């Protein structure tokens, strides 16, 4: 891994994951997360950043298979967890269509993880851009609200 070592507090650090022959980079975990081979962060305290690599044969099988079954290597939920910041498409083998299901959640209290509730979204609340982006339009309530997008169970 390039970029490992000691850094001065307040410095910017950039790490590059370099897989050994026969391996592919999977994801970063710990104090920096992501799926890009390079990750940058500010060194404001002691940090532990872990680069996870998987055998190329496994990576190829994961890329070629649907998100539901991975030859006994990973469960669907584990694959979704590996794709930090990137949502995984599920493929319906019968219809040969890919679908991604997301759910918008909201809360007014970040200190209580049980207070997240679903936001009702209909087709009238969605905008599809020419670049394939999807926007969700939510009416402002005048109260402070926090939002997150999750992959609902069963998708």
Helices and strands as residue ranges (DSSP letters): E 12-16, E 23-30, E 38-42, E 49-55, H 56-64, H 76-82, E 90-92, E 97-99, E 103-107, G 113-115, E 117-118, G 123-125, E 126-128, E 134-136, E 146-150
